[in-house]
Amino acid sequence: KMSLFGKIFGSGGKGGKAPTPQEAIQRLRETEEMLAKKQDFLEKKIEQELVTAKKNGTKNKRAALQALKRKKRYEKQLAQIDGTLSTIEFQREALENANTNTEVLKNMGFAAKAMKAAHENMDIDKVDDLMAEITEQQEVAQEISDVISRPVGFGEDYDEDELMAELEELEQEELDKNLLEIGGTENLPSVPSTSLPSKPAKKKVEEDEDDMADLEAWAAN
C-alpha cells in the first residue's frame, strides 16, 4: 500500500523519478503566489465582517455576533497561511542554496578533472628533476656569459708606473690651463678712458699769494 505521503508527493519506489531542484523551486514559488492571493482574499473578508458587525451593533445583536465569529475564523486562517508561507519560504531558500551548492560542487569537480588531466603525465619527482635541470642550465649559461665577457688580455700588458706618469701629466696640463684662464686679462674690467681732474700745484698757489700781497702794498703807497 502506498502511504499518504507517497500519494501526495509521488512514489519514491523503483521507476519513480525524483524532481529536479529547479522543478521543486518553481512549484514552491507557485504555491507562495497562491497563498498570497488567499491572504488578500481573507483580509478583504475580515474588513467586510468588521463593517457588518459595526453596522448591526446592538440593534441586531445576532447578526453582529455572527459577523465577529466569521471575522475571527478568517483571522485564524490568515495566521495559518502566514505560518505556512514562512515555512515554504524557508524550504525554498534552503533548496535554492542546496541547488547552488550542487552546481558549485559540479563545477569544482569539473575543474579538478581538468587539473588532473593537465598533470596526468607529470608527478612531483618529474617536476623536481625538471626544475633541477633548469637551474643547472641557468648556472652553465651564467658561467659561459662570465667567460666570454672577461677580457682576454692579449697585447694589453701595460706598465702601471707609465700609466700613472701619463695620468699625472694630463692632470698638470689641465691645472695649467685653468690657471691661465683665471689669470688672463680678457675677463678684467676695462680702464676708464676719461682722465681725472688734476689738483693745482702748491707752488702755483704760493706765487698767487705773493702777487696779491705786492698788489695790496702798491695800493697802500
Salt bridges, closest charged atoms under 4 A:
GLU32 OE1 - ARG92 NE 2.64
GLU49 OE1 - ARG70 NE 3.02
GLU75 OE2 - LYS71 NZ 2.73
GLU96 OE2 - ARG29 NH2 2.86
GLU96 OE2 - ARG92 NH1 3.24
